[in-house]
Amino acid sequence: MKLLPAARSDRAKAPGEPPMGKMLREEPELAGHSAGGTVARQQREGPAQLNGQTLSRDVVDPTSQPQFDSAPPSRAPSPAPPQESHPPREQWGGKYEFLLSCIGYCVGLGNVWRFPYLCYRNGGGVFLIPYFIMVLFTGLPLFLMELSLGQYGAAGPITVWKCCPLLKGIGIGMLCVSTLVCLYYNVIIAWTFFYLGSSFQSPLPWSCDAITNVALCGNVTVENATGIKSLSPSEVFWNERVLGVVNSAGLNDPGPVRWQLAVCLLVAWFIIFLCMVKGIHSSGKVVYVTATFPYFVLIVLIIRGATLEGSLQGVAFYLTPDWERLTSAQVWNDAASQIFYSLGIGVGGLLSMASYNKFDNNVIRDTLVIAIGNCGTSFFAGFAIFSILGHMAWRKGVPVGQVADSGPGLAFVAYPEALTLLPGSIFWSILFFLMLFMLGVDTLFGNMEGITTAVLDEFPALRRNMKYKLFFLGGLCFAFYLMGLLLVTDGGIYWFTLIDSFSTSFGLIIITLFMCLGISFFYGVNQFCQDIIDMICRCPPWCSKVLLYFKACWVFCTPFVLLFILTYIFIDMYNTPLRYGSYVYPRWGKALGVCMGAVCCLQIPVWAVVAMSNESGTLRDRYTKAIRPLNSWRVNNLNSSVRECVEPERVEAPFTVNLTDADFTAMTWESRSEA
């Protein structure tokens, strides 16, 4: 330690002390000695004590001020406490809560009502070839990217872009997409509630046993004199009793709110509020039921379907390959769109849920488990759906293709009608709609988590004050309920189809494309891979090898596939009119849908301009600064127990050290330390 000049002049010379010049000449030798044998002796002896404090011996520069530990040697070093403005972040109660939450989020209604239909429409079993190719080159890489980004940054879809402030608009765009999805997705849960309540009636109101359907059932499979096919009881119940669409002329004629659906929608949002009131501590417990119950129902339906006459005909229709379909671009586009639809990529839900993980969670393992489980569920659900549809076709004496449908038509028309043909139809109907409710709630949890996490990270005061957080969550749910009332009017199904068609269309693809390019080329794909390795501290050899594959996908394969999908979407959107049944959407309606998608993806350039305007210098300097990670990016995760070695607490205030004669000769220092 360097003494002040006054201190040196006042010090009395001890007897036998070597001259100052000799002592100064010996300093290099002593320094060299300390770099050799002294270091080993220090490691054996333990830390030296000075004035009751631990002296750090790793100071190489003798003129630099040594650091002192404020805690005694026996006390384990503690991580730095979080700042007041950033309260401690919640964490999942266990790894199974995160896995079940992600599986419940990914395994949704699309696995039940969309994948089986796309499979038989695009060549049966042949569709599995492009589907799994798209999983390998698009689904898995983007899924891992979102989980890794959220877990490493420990932040929501907006705040996490401190890694590259220029791309903050990606997070805002995710928030817009998630808002549109939440707006219409809970309407599906409201329909499910309506059917679930009706399932307790005997006989079922959409079955031929109901008195009101006697006339309809007499003409179910025959055509009248005008050549128009008669409607089935399930179609009449869906169109008249549930939707009321027969009373609306289109988008410009929404009609009154249907009070039964309005009540069901209010109950649905109230349940969502209760399940999320304590964040992941409440929703993480709910998923133990909501994520596992659908699998139980699917297994029961498969077993029951396998015992029915005509079930093999339905399964054959589901899986019969048509190899010529592989040459169609639509098949590949449908496979890629199904990956986005089922995995929930690009809407911020995955990123938000991963932000509550422990820092050392094996994100590669979770990616493989969740993605493979999701795809397997889609294929598995097809057997439960088409085995019973095959029985329905056998009972009616018509081909399976005439009873198969997609989307709401499958979940609320074709399949409920098939259930009425089973013994104990009331039980099977209650079981089926409970499954739909669980599937919808889990997916909505993830979308709502993306919104709430983004807002709470931007405004930490809401997270710190439980009262404010409750008001925010309650206000958010109520606002979604008020906006959703448009979708439960007589013409609400037209608005539902419009939002469903464009909210996750080209806007979502553009957002994920920029996310992939931004992480690969702006943040740096090598740095991103190193971040993943840092998180998996005990990275198995197979993880490092798998990362090479993902690295190639992020840089080459995934952007190419996304550009192909985007091109096909624009061509199809230009050439194909939007329809619901026989209703063709007007041009202004389609333009409104395009505006929805455009608002989502235009957030990227808008916030890029804002980020550059906040910097100084030339345009090139502004750009360089805007793509540089903020200082708080790598220290954002305060919950890690395996982060890089945390520095012990230091004494930052001014302090006084009284030096003795032994401080000036290394040999005397060592002899007194040994004593």
Secondary structure, DSSP 8 states (H G I E B T S, - for coil): ----HHHHHHS---TT---HHHHHHHHHHHHHHIIIIIHHHHHHH--EEETTEEE------TTS---EESS-TTS--------TTS------SSHHHHHHHHHHHHSSHHHHHTHHHHHHHTTGGGGHHHHHHHIIIIIHHHHHHHHHHHHHHTS-TTGGGGG-GGGHHHHHHHHHHHHHHHHHHHHHHHHHHHHHHHTTSSS-TTSTTSGGGHHHHTTTT-B-TTS-B---HHHHIIIIIII-GGG--BTTB--SB-HHHHHHHHHHHHHHHHHHTTTHHHHHHHHHHHTTHHHHHHHHHHHHHHTSTTHHHHHHHHH---GGGGG-HHHHHHHHHHHHHHHTTTSSHHHHHHTTS-TT--HHHHHHHHHHHHHHHHHHHHHHHHHHHHHHHHHHTS-GGGT---THHIIIIIHHHHHTTSTTHHHHHHHHHHHHHHHHHHHHHHHHHHHHHHHHHH-HHHHH-HHHHHHHHHHHHHHHHHHHGGGGBTTHHHHHHHHHHHHTSHHHHHHHHHHHHIIIIIIIHHHHHHHHHHHSTT--HHHHHHHHHHHHIIIIIHHHHHHHHHHHHHHHHHHS--EETTEE--HHHHHHHHHHHHHHHTHHHHHHHHHHHTS-SSHHHHHHHHTS--TTSTT-----SSSS-----B--S-------GGGG-HHHHHHHHH-
